[in-house]
């Protein structure tokens, strides 16, 4: 295989791993408290 193709495939694997990790981390939202400060006041909600 050509070296450029090897580097391209390696980059593709790294990008897929990073994308998959981000997707999994967003999927696993932890329970907790969400605090928002808006123009009408402070809002506190449980997640």
Secondary structure, 3 states (H helix, E strand, C coil): CCHHHHHHHHHHHHHHHHHHHHHHHHHCCCCCEEEEEECCEEEEEEC
